[in-house]
Amino acid sequence: MKGKRMLLFAAMLAAVAVSVGAADAAAADPAQPQLALTLTVQKEVTAKDAEGKTKVEWQEVMDVKPGDVLKFTIAYRNTGPAEARDGLVTDPVPKDTAYISGSAEGKDTEITFSLDGKTFQIPPRLKYKVRQADGTEAEYQATPEMYTHIQWKLQKPVPPGGTGSMSFKAKVK
């Protein structure tokens, strides 16, 4: 399914967004901090080692099929001359995949999720409403498979030249 792979990559590359503090409006100013992002995608592959034991490896994605587990990693680097504060990275869960619960990681980050790409919450607070047959609304807690976006808020300033990364896993539908 090379076509599906290309759609996944195109969606991810086009949609990763970053902002850096209140100075974001002046991002064209070379004196401002700038977080450059690099996205990589790997596929989980189960293989046997020389002793015949099963092990999990992460390999370059050549094709995808339903059930495959993909790991999306976003590396960042402050390419500006100033410290980057209040960095915020937002990434969609690619179409035709489902976020895998508990897989989002990022050192020194606060991780939140969204069902619409606009409102972000920690999982216990992420809810949705359904209109009942009698016209009333019922509120339910969202499940990880429903998440459409993930957001990482950097909790520490990133010095000029500083780097880091965040990641998550998703299963191909």
Summary of the structure (lengths in Angstrom):
residues: 173
radius of gyration: 18.5
end to end distance: 12.4
largest distance: 62.6
contacts: 483
relative contact order: 0.24
helix: 14%
strand: 47%
